[in-house]
Amino acid sequence: MSAPAASVSPVRGRFAPSPSGRMHLGNLWSCLLAWLAARSAGGGMVLRLENLDPDRCRPEFCDQVMRDLEWLGLDWDGQPIYQSRRTEAYAAAFRALEDQGLVYPCFCTRAQRLAASAPHRSDGVVLYSGRCRHLTPAERETLSAQRAPAWRVQVPEETVSFRDQIQGDYAQNLAAECGDFILRRSDGVYAYQLAVVVDDAFQGVTQVVRGSDLLDSAPRQLWLQSKLGLPHPEYGHVPLLLSPDGRRLAKRDRDLELSQLKERFTAPQLVGRLALAAGLLPEYAPVTPQELLPHFAWDKLPRQDFVNEHIYYFRNTQNHW
């Protein structure tokens, strides 16, 4: 299956942070490029707080995300939506897939999933073997008495392909490279893959710009969109900023959290360094996101994850420039 190109319509991008802690430099990088991609085309921008996980996402982090975006000069249109308040919408999509015979309960523990998994992919992802796909009704009833199941969607032997705005042509065989994935956890929380396609359609998102670590999620989301009769947005997966040791930036990099960066840099200084790393400026200068709009172009952006000299500036510079 090849995803059709998005129809010509006003661009609407989105911020979709997971408020499980303070945003770090990598989050700011993705948010800035998502905002520039939409606003430079005269498009809209919406905000979604992906706070599905009640154990990790707290209300104060949601509020902080919005204050941080505003401090950077990144605005959005309308009211933000909170995934924690959209359970009924996800339940309706779940039932629609269930009605198509695509959903089944999975009773496997983590140890059982690893023991019965398909071979590792080259990137280290373990594919679920489909161990619970063929359980009989009697077996399911017996296992249900022992533990609450997660719920998986049964993917076909099908290749989904699309053209990414940054990474170019990308294809994935769902059965061989993705496997049956979880739609609802055993504690009843709906999974990211289902929630994101429902919410993108609900918010009218036509353009998704996010980190390249989510590139391999796009085919399963395109497939879910087709099964649910939802439109396909266009995708652009930006390269990740890496730590000097080659790791992707994470919330454990406390010196690169915005709380630390704000003590040393102004918002235009941060934006200027990120813009230089993105290839949008020929040399460093403090700049606002609004001032960057005429400079944005897809073909200027780097294609591969990278450690850049600008990480050292953020990590080692103690005073304002």
C-alpha positions in Angstrom: 0.0 0.0 0.0 1.3 3.4 -0.9 0.0 6.4 1.0 -1.5 8.9 -1.4 -0.1 12.4 -1.3 -2.1 14.8 0.9 -4.7 16.8 -1.0 -3.9 20.5 -1.6 -5.3 22.3 1.4 -4.2 24.8 4.0 -1.4 23.3 6.1 -2.1 22.5 9.7 0.8 21.4 11.8 0.9 20.3 15.4 2.9 20.3 18.6 2.4 17.0 20.4 4.7 16.8 23.4 4.5 14.2 26.1 4.4 16.1 29.4 6.4 13.6 31.4 9.0 16.1 32.5 10.7 19.4 31.4 11.4 19.8 27.7 15.0 19.4 26.6 17.0 20.7 23.7 15.9 17.9 21.4 12.2 18.7 22.1 12.8 22.3 21.3 14.5 21.4 18.1 11.6 19.4 16.8 9.0 22.0 18.0 10.8 24.8 16.3 11.1 23.0 13.0 7.4 21.8 13.2 6.3 25.5 13.8 8.5 26.8 11.0 7.2 24.2 8.5 3.6 25.1 9.1 3.8 28.9 9.6 6.2 29.4 6.7 3.5 27.9 4.4 0.9 30.3 5.9 -0.6 27.4 7.8 -2.1 26.8 11.2 -0.6 25.1 14.3 -2.4 23.2 17.0 -1.3 21.9 20.4 -1.9 18.5 21.9 -0.7 17.3 25.3 0.0 13.6 24.9 -0.6 12.7 28.6 -2.0 9.2 28.1 0.3 7.7 30.8 -1.1 8.7 34.2 2.0 7.4 36.0 4.4 9.7 34.1 2.4 12.7 32.9 1.4 15.3 35.5 -0.8 18.4 35.2 2.1 20.8 36.2 4.2 19.5 33.3 1.3 20.2 30.8 1.2 23.8 32.1 5.0 24.1 31.9 5.1 22.9 28.3 2.8 25.7 27.3 4.8 28.4 29.2 8.0 27.1 27.6 6.6 27.2 24.1 5.3 30.8 24.7 8.7 31.8 26.1 10.4 30.6 22.9 8.0 32.5 20.7 6.1 29.4 19.4 2.4 30.0 19.3 -0.6 27.8 18.4 -4.2 28.2 17.3 -7.2 27.5 19.4 -7.4 25.5 22.7 -5.0 22.6 23.4 -6.4 19.2 23.7 -5.4 16.7 26.4 -5.3 13.0 25.5 -6.3 12.0 29.0 -9.8 13.6 28.2 -10.3 11.7 24.9 -10.8 8.2 26.1 -14.3 7.9 24.4 -12.9 8.8 21.0 -10.2 6.2 21.3 -12.7 3.6 22.5 -14.9 4.3 19.4 -11.9 3.8 17.1 -11.0 0.6 19.0 -14.5 -0.8 18.5 -14.3 0.1 14.8 -11.2 -2.1 14.4 -12.7 -4.8 16.6 -15.8 -4.9 14.3 -13.4 -5.6 11.4 -12.0 -8.6 13.2 -8.6 -7.0 13.6 -8.3 -6.9 17.4 -7.4 -9.7 19.8 -6.4 -10.0 23.5 -2.8 -10.7 24.4 -2.1 -12.3 27.8 1.7 -12.5 27.5 4.0 -11.3 30.2 7.1 -9.4 29.2 9.2 -12.5 29.7 6.8 -14.5 27.5 6.9 -11.9 24.8 10.7 -12.0 24.7 10.8 -15.8 24.8 8.3 -16.1 22.0 9.4 -13.1 19.9 10.5 -13.1 16.3 14.2 -12.4 15.7 15.4 -9.0 16.5 15.4 -6.4 13.7 18.7 -4.7 12.9 17.7 -1.7 15.0 17.1 -3.8 18.1 13.3 -3.9 18.1 11.8 -7.2 19.1 8.8 -8.2 17.0 5.8 -9.9 18.7 5.4 -13.4 17.4 1.6 -13.5 17.4 1.6 -16.0 20.2 -1.9 -15.1 21.4 -3.4 -14.5 18.0 -4.6 -18.1 17.6 -5.9 -18.8 21.1 -9.2 -20.6 21.2 -12.2 -19.0 23.0 -11.7 -21.5 25.8 -8.1 -20.7 26.2 -8.9 -17.0 26.2 -11.5 -17.5 28.9 -9.1 -19.4 31.1 -6.3 -16.8 30.7 -8.8 -14.0 31.4 -9.4 -15.4 34.8 -5.7 -15.1 35.6 -4.8 -11.7 34.2 -6.2 -8.7 32.3 -5.0 -8.8 28.7 -3.5 -6.1 26.5 -5.2 -5.8 23.1 -3.3 -6.0 19.8 -4.2 -5.3 16.3 -3.5 -8.0 13.7 -1.4 -6.6 10.8 -1.4 -8.1 7.3 1.5 -9.2 5.1 1.5 -5.8 3.5 4.1 -3.1 2.6 3.2 0.5 3.4 5.2 3.1 1.7 5.2 6.9 1.6 7.5 9.8 0.8 8.8 11.7 3.8 9.5 15.4 3.4 13.0 15.0 4.9 14.0 11.3 4.8 12.6 10.6 1.3 11.0 7.3 0.2 10.3 4.9 3.1 8.6 1.5 3.1 7.9 -1.0 5.8 6.4 -4.5 5.6 4.0 -4.5 8.6 4.2 -8.2 9.3 7.9 -8.6 8.9 9.1 -5.3 10.3 6.4 -4.2 12.7 4.3 -7.1 13.9 1.0 -7.0 15.8 1.2 -4.0 18.0 -0.7 -2.9 21.1 -3.8 -0.7 20.9 -4.8 -0.8 24.5 -2.7 -1.7 27.5 -3.7 -4.2 30.2 -4.5 -1.4 32.6 -7.0 0.0 30.0 -4.9 2.9 28.8 -5.1 3.3 25.0 -1.7 3.2 23.2 0.0 6.0 21.4 -0.4 4.5 17.9 -4.2 4.5 18.1 -4.5 7.8 20.0 -2.3 9.8 17.6 -4.2 8.9 14.4 -7.5 9.6 16.1 -6.3 13.0 17.4 -4.5 14.1 14.2 -7.8 13.6 12.3 -9.9 15.3 15.0 -7.6 18.4 15.0 -7.4 18.5 11.2 -3.7 18.0 11.1 -2.3 17.8 7.6 1.4 17.9 8.4 3.3 16.0 11.0 6.9 17.1 11.8 8.6 15.1 14.5 11.8 13.3 15.4 13.3 10.6 13.2 12.9 8.1 16.1 9.2 7.9 15.1 9.8 7.3 11.4 9.0 3.6 11.7 5.7 4.4 13.4 4.4 6.2 10.3 3.6 3.1 8.2 1.4 1.6 11.0 -0.3 4.9 11.5 -1.0 5.3 7.8 -2.4 1.7 7.9 -4.6 2.5 10.9 -5.8 5.7 9.2 -6.9 3.6 6.1 -8.7 1.1 8.3 -10.5 3.9 10.2 -11.3 6.0 7.1 -9.2 8.9 8.3 -7.1 11.2 6.1 -3.4 10.9 5.6 -1.2 13.8 6.7 2.2 14.4 5.1 5.2 13.5 7.3 8.6 15.1 7.9 10.9 13.3 10.3 13.7 15.6 11.5 17.1 14.1 12.5 17.8 13.8 16.2 20.3 15.9 18.0 22.7 13.5 19.7 24.8 13.9 22.8 28.6 13.9 22.3 28.7 10.2 23.2 26.2 9.4 20.4 23.1 9.0 22.6 19.8 10.7 21.7 19.0 13.5 24.0 16.7 12.6 26.9 15.2 14.2 30.0 18.0 12.7 32.0 20.3 15.2 30.3 19.5 17.8 33.0 22.0 20.4 31.7 20.1 20.5 28.4 16.6 20.8 30.0 15.0 24.2 29.4 15.0 25.0 33.1 18.8 25.0 32.9 19.1 26.6 29.5 16.9 29.5 30.5 19.3 30.4 33.2 22.1 30.9 30.7 20.5 31.9 27.4 17.8 34.1 26.1 15.1 32.6 23.8 16.6 34.3 20.7 20.0 32.9 21.5 18.6 29.4 21.8 16.6 29.7 18.6 19.6 31.2 16.8 21.8 28.2 17.6 19.1 25.7 16.7 18.5 27.6 13.4 22.2 27.4 12.6 22.3 23.7 13.3 19.3 23.2 11.0 21.1 25.0 8.1 18.6 27.9 8.2 21.2 30.6 8.9 24.6 31.0 7.3 26.1 32.1 10.6 25.0 32.4 14.2 22.8 35.3 15.3 20.1 35.6 17.9 16.8 35.4 16.2 13.1 34.9 16.9 11.0 32.2 15.3 9.0 34.8 13.4 12.2 36.2 11.9 13.2 32.8 10.7 10.1 32.2 8.6 11.5 33.6 5.3 14.6 31.3 5.8 12.8 28.0 6.2 13.1 25.4 3.4 12.8 21.6 3.6 16.0 21.1 1.4 18.1 23.0 3.9 17.5 20.6 6.7 20.0 17.9 7.6 18.9 14.3 6.9 20.8 12.2 9.4 20.9 12.2 13.2 24.0 14.1 14.3 26.3 15.4 17.1 26.8 19.0 16.3 29.2 21.6 17.7 26.2 23.6 18.9 25.5 20.9 21.6 28.8 21.8 23.1 27.9 25.5 23.2 24.7 24.7 25.1 26.4 22.3 27.4 29.6 24.2 28.1 28.8 27.9 27.8 28.1 29.4 31.3 27.2 32.9 30.4 25.1 34.8 27.9 26.8 35.4 24.5 
